[in-house]
Amino acid sequence: MAMTAQTRQPQMGLTFEKVWAMFQEMSQETDRKFQETVAQMKETDKKIDKLSKNVGGNNRSIGELVETLVAARLWEKFAAYHYNLRRAYRRVPIYDEKDELKTDIDILLVDTEWCMAVEVKREADRDDVVRHLKRMELIRKYPPAEVKDKKMLGAIAGGLVAPDAKEFAHEAGFFVLELTGESVALLDTPEEFTPKTW
């Protein structure tokens, strides 16, 4: 008899109320862990978003730095060609007849007779040359005040310039410049090079 009572006592201790309470406690713990996971995921998303913005900002900052380094006393690089391009403008917008922005000029060098549109890239490749050729046509079609009645030249400048881009740019009649340390160098042109006039 005593054995039967001992056997039954643990079973009687496990009531519906106790099972329900255990279930509710487990459910609350699961909810708590789920909410913690959601909060961690949101925090991770915020960090990724912030990092993406920082990377984008760094890219812009590097691009602006390259542009600033290229712009410094840039006119001196063309003195041997007898251009006196001492006036420099940055980020010159090009608008069409409907006043819609078509493109812009990273650096525009100007004298009384000539002007030069310089496209600046961190790493200039062949596609950049193609785009600059199209840009030159737009500038000629919709010239800003600084360009009107002037003969126009073009140049590609980069922190790095791919060898095939350099060759293609020279073939297109562009000057090519590349950063060397903290200054910019006008790269040697082929013997048959003639700068194109737009």
C-alpha positions in Angstrom: 0.0 0.0 0.0 2.7 2.4 1.0 4.4 1.7 -2.3 1.3 2.6 -4.2 0.9 5.9 -2.3 4.5 6.8 -3.0 4.0 6.0 -6.7 0.9 8.0 -6.9 2.1 11.1 -5.0 4.4 12.6 -7.8 1.6 12.0 -10.3 -0.9 13.9 -8.2 1.6 16.8 -7.8 1.5 17.5 -11.6 -1.8 19.2 -12.0 -3.3 21.0 -15.0 -2.7 24.3 -13.3 1.0 23.6 -12.9 1.4 22.4 -16.5 -0.4 25.5 -17.7 1.8 27.8 -15.5 4.9 26.1 -16.9 3.6 26.5 -20.4 2.9 30.2 -19.8 6.4 30.7 -18.3 8.0 29.0 -21.3 5.9 31.1 -23.7 6.9 34.3 -21.9 10.6 33.3 -22.1 10.2 32.5 -25.8 8.6 35.9 -26.4 11.3 37.7 -24.4 14.1 35.9 -26.4 12.2 36.7 -29.7 12.0 40.4 -28.7 15.7 40.5 -27.9 16.5 38.9 -31.3 14.3 41.5 -33.1 16.0 44.3 -31.2 19.5 43.0 -32.0 18.5 42.7 -35.7 17.3 46.3 -35.7 20.5 47.4 -34.1 22.5 45.5 -36.7 20.5 47.1 -39.5 21.2 50.5 -38.1 25.0 49.7 -37.9 25.0 48.4 -41.5 23.1 51.5 -42.7 25.5 53.8 -40.9 28.5 52.0 -42.3 27.0 52.2 -45.9 26.6 56.0 -45.5 30.1 56.3 -44.1 31.5 54.4 -47.0 29.6 56.5 -49.5 30.8 59.6 -47.7 34.4 58.4 -47.8 34.1 57.7 -51.5 32.8 61.3 -52.1 35.5 62.7 -49.8 38.2 60.8 -51.7 36.8 62.0 -55.0 36.7 65.6 -53.8 40.3 65.3 -52.5 41.5 64.0 -55.9 39.7 66.9 -57.6 41.3 69.5 -55.2 44.7 68.0 -55.8 44.2 68.1 -59.5 42.9 71.7 -59.5 45.8 73.2 -57.7 47.8 75.3 -60.2 46.6 73.1 -63.0 47.1 75.8 -65.6 50.9 75.5 -65.3 50.8 72.0 -66.8 49.7 73.5 -70.2 52.1 76.4 -70.3 54.4 74.5 -72.7 51.4 74.4 -75.2 51.1 78.2 -74.9 47.7 78.1 -73.2 47.3 80.7 -70.5 44.5 79.0 -68.6 44.8 80.8 -65.3 41.2 81.1 -64.4 39.7 78.0 -62.9 36.1 77.1 -62.1 34.9 74.0 -60.3 31.6 72.1 -60.8 30.2 74.2 -63.6 26.7 73.1 -64.4 25.5 72.7 -68.0 21.8 73.4 -68.6 19.8 72.9 -71.8 17.3 75.4 -73.3 14.6 74.1 -70.9 16.9 74.9 -67.9 17.3 71.2 -67.2 20.7 70.1 -65.9 22.4 68.0 -68.6 25.9 67.5 -67.0 28.6 69.4 -65.2 32.3 70.2 -65.7 34.5 69.1 -62.8 37.2 71.7 -63.6 37.0 74.4 -66.2 40.1 76.3 -67.1 39.7 79.5 -69.1 41.7 82.3 -70.8 40.6 84.9 -73.3 40.7 82.6 -76.3 40.7 79.0 -74.9 38.9 76.9 -72.3 39.5 73.3 -71.2 36.9 71.0 -69.6 38.7 68.6 -67.2 36.9 65.4 -66.0 38.4 64.1 -62.8 38.1 60.5 -61.6 39.6 58.6 -58.7 40.4 55.8 -61.2 39.8 56.8 -64.8 39.0 54.0 -67.3 38.0 53.8 -71.0 34.3 54.3 -70.2 35.1 57.6 -68.5 36.8 58.8 -71.7 33.7 57.8 -73.7 31.4 59.7 -71.3 33.7 62.8 -71.4 33.5 62.8 -75.2 29.7 62.9 -74.9 30.0 65.6 -72.2 32.2 67.7 -74.6 29.4 67.7 -77.2 26.9 68.8 -74.6 29.1 71.6 -73.4 29.5 72.8 -77.0 25.8 72.5 -77.6 24.8 74.3 -74.4 27.8 76.4 -73.5 27.9 78.2 -70.2 29.0 81.9 -70.2 32.6 81.0 -69.4 32.8 78.8 -72.6 30.9 81.0 -75.1 33.0 82.2 -78.1 36.1 80.2 -76.9 37.9 77.3 -78.5 37.4 74.3 -76.2 39.9 71.6 -75.2 39.4 68.5 -73.1 41.3 66.6 -70.5 40.9 63.5 -68.3 42.5 63.4 -64.9 42.7 60.7 -62.3 44.3 59.4 -59.1 45.0 56.5 -61.4 44.5 56.3 -65.2 44.3 52.8 -66.7 46.8 52.4 -69.6 44.1 51.6 -72.2 42.2 54.7 -71.0 45.3 56.9 -71.4 45.9 55.6 -74.9 42.2 56.0 -75.9 42.1 59.5 -74.4 45.1 60.6 -76.4 43.5 59.1 -79.6 40.4 61.1 -78.8 42.4 64.3 -78.5 42.3 64.7 -74.7 45.2 65.6 -72.5 45.7 63.1 -69.7 46.8 63.9 -66.1 47.5 61.6 -63.2 48.3 62.2 -59.5 51.9 61.6 -58.5 52.2 61.9 -54.8 50.6 65.2 -53.8 50.7 66.9 -57.2 49.4 66.1 -60.7 51.5 65.4 -63.8 50.6 65.9 -67.4 51.3 62.5 -68.9 53.5 62.3 -72.0 51.6 62.4 -75.2 52.3 60.3 -78.3 54.5 61.9 -80.9 51.5 62.3 -83.3 49.2 63.7 -80.6 47.2 66.8 -81.6 44.8 68.2 -79.0 41.2 68.2 -80.3 39.4 71.5 -80.5 35.6 71.5 -80.0 
